[in-house]
Amino acid sequence: MTVASDAATATSAARARLLELIKELAVVRGKVILSSGAEADYYIDLRRITLHHEASKLVGQVMLSMIDDAGIDVECAGGLTMGADPVGTAVMHAAADAGRAVDAFVVRKAQKSYGMGRQVEGPSVEGRNVVVLEDTSTTGGSALTAVEGVRKASGNVVAVAVIVDRNTGAKEKIEAETGVPYLFAFGKDELGLD
């Protein structure tokens, strides 16, 4: 086997195991109100994945591989606090494990009115290629807020990437409003939903 095929096999195994863990730990059935205000018959609680001892590492591997497979050059990864925080950290660690430097960052919902007055926390994103991350997206609102914050901080947003896409129009909205690709590791159909 070649190094490339070994990497592809490892990524495929990581993706399969992550999907298994998402189905087992993160999909909660029952009526819920989503952050968008919409009602759903299920909730995908990805913090049960992104903060899980085994799944977190898989999140980083799968997301970084997906970004790489899309041909996107990334220097920084993060998004709106709090859903994106552990996703950015997982990507940063996966990159480090691969001998690469990808910094993580956190976008506040609003710019601070004290201290340094920043909205984007962590290493500077100014002039750097940034992937905005989210755990899951329904309307795209969190990702759009993060893109706006990163652009105000002079970061070059090159993509938006989520772990699970609920197939509710976020992809189309984000691509139309930001002009960058929207990537997702899993669609709701892969989770056996609806």
Beta strands, then each sheet from edge to edge (+ up, - down):
strand 1: 27-33
strand 2: 39-44
strand 3: 76-80
strand 4: 103-107
strand 5: 120-121
strand 6: 129-137
strand 7: 156-165
strand 8: 182-187
sheet 1: 1+ 2-
sheet 2: 5+ 4- 3- 6- 7- 8-
end
